[in-house]
């Protein structure tokens, strides 16, 4: 775990094995581009201690530079939000066809439960005619800017494994998360903020815990750093009581001068890195509060998001995500764990949409009006969908991996399209199936990586985000 | 033997210590690795003998000084042209400060302990469910870092920042990063502030009659050597400047030296709160030196 192979790779030609030759020399242009990536890292390493977060060019031309992932943890119901099923309404209260349930496992319910018709009205919006629920009036306004994928499928039907699969490409913990892969591959443009930032809003944290943004076997500098909407945004950012910025400055000056003296004695250039880290920490002490201070945003922007300064919310986090990407943060992930409606579906999903719909749409609009949507990829979605069958009396749905909906915008995604289709009951995908691995392959493609070549060697084999699966979804590309 | 070597030199003879074989990185010194393996058998599988052999070797006893030319030719010291110099593991970063400040509780074994950690990490919306973290107030507060209770889903933040793995997968080799978040932890984490206070009071009590004696005392407790004249000057300038600042009333010294300024700690005889605060600032600076958390 946490190997630093990338620092030592591609240095000694004698170290080339026969296996290396077959692996690396038979794969054409992609490997040359990749070799270039490593050569750059290698060249940097010989002149100075490599900064593992230095910005790097991706091996292939990229459309997206940054990613904002709006993770709707708990799994929102596709049947109430995106995937309108008149047949499901018609068969409300009836049992599903037996052949549909063959081999199907549900998390909690007996799969042989009656069907539950959609609870909300749908309409078509925008030039693209995207069909959306009445719960999403704001998203409807940006319908022509987003691509809706109605044919997502996953392998997991419980939250933690589902979230880990969506974030790390596998249901077991221990693999690097998407944000870690991306910061490992592209570095960070920001000098005084982390490259991979995580926010959490809603009722609780994601069930997958820290492993959702863990770095797995990649070096820990690539793991997500949790920011908070209130108090110190980063742990230990504030000076201790009784120490003001003057004392802090004097202390840092003394520490730096003593460190410099020691560098003179030992000659170790790593000491410069330490001096830089302390200076960056000092800068972060002013830049992070500045970043978090949304009071300086104009009123119409705050209203657009529905953000209220000083009150932690998903809306504030969306606005902060934009501010972070503006400052060069590579990957921002917002968790809103609130969508697990086994019961009280109507009331709770309505509430969730009130909490999130305006801000999600505002983020897309705001990025667009600033010209940032072209190279910022926005992703919205949860870990799976919900059953067409009822749970909890007549007002709830269980976990459902066979079909669910996500949407994406910007960063090279074709705007104003809806792809994929589920069957008449919203149970199985029948057209243009997109597995989580395919989604990952597509995201990496947009960022300039061929997902099969973007690997990290660990315990004797090359690992990738998509493991041994995944295909880019061409319909999604602009 | 490769792992022994890695522990002492920071990097194994085969750098990929989790992966040793035909697909691993080739050894930098294959004969040495073979010889160590055979020697280990010949010495009756005696681990202590092997530790002794390595630490008494000419390679290990070199100076860690490096010239720019040597650094350019051997940036990662794979040729063992000098002694290793690297930042210690996260647990030891904390233990060094505990030991230097005199707070360390050396007790061995027993159940895991709950040192101070930010409470918000253990409740929603950061945690999925509320978790118990009752901060130890007694001697368990200052146990070695390896006794810290670990939730895999909420890793202990200071250790996580210093590259301790979260336990999701097995790890025989850690990254060794150097980040601003680490600087913030050792500067501002309340536990580190407690340690700076403790070192300050210990220095005032036991460090000798003059400021010079005391600086030598505090410095030696952190880096095991006496400060040079220039280092001494830098530290005593900081001491004087901050003592003046606290004495002038620009800042309330009690806020720094006590959690509750209404209940200040017992100060050594003749010591003023401003003096204790200034010594806390100086102790904090020494605890934050690169050398303090570096094996060299």
Interface residues (C-beta under 8 A of the other chain):
Chain A: X1 X2 X3 X4 X5 X7 X8 X12 X14 X15 X17 X19 X45 X46 X47 X49 X52 X173 X174 X192 X194 X200 X201 X202 X203 X204 X205 X206 X207 X209 X210 X211 X214 X216 X217 X219 X220 X221 X223 X225 X226 X228 X231 X234 X235 X236 X237 X238 X239 X240 X241 X242 X243 X244 X246 X247 X248 X250 X251 X254 X255 X257 X258 X259 X261 X262 X265 X266 X267 X268 X269 X270 X271 X273 X274 X275 X277 X278 X280 X281 X283 X284 X285 X337 X457 X458 X459 X460 X461
Chain B: X15 X16 X18 X19 X21 X22 X23 X24 X25 X26 X64 X65 X66 X67 X68 X71 X72 X75 X76 X78 X85 X86 X87 X118 X120 X124 X125 X126 X127 X128 X129 X152 X153 X154 X155 X157 X160 X161 X163 X165 X166 X168 X169 X170 X171 X172 X173 X174 X175 X176 X177 X178 X179 X180 X181 X182 X183 X184 X185 X187 X188 X189 X190 X193 X228 X230 X231 X234 X235 X237 X238 X241 X242 X245 X250 X251 X252 X253 X254 X255 X256 X257 X277 X281 X284 X285 X288 X289 X290 X291 X296
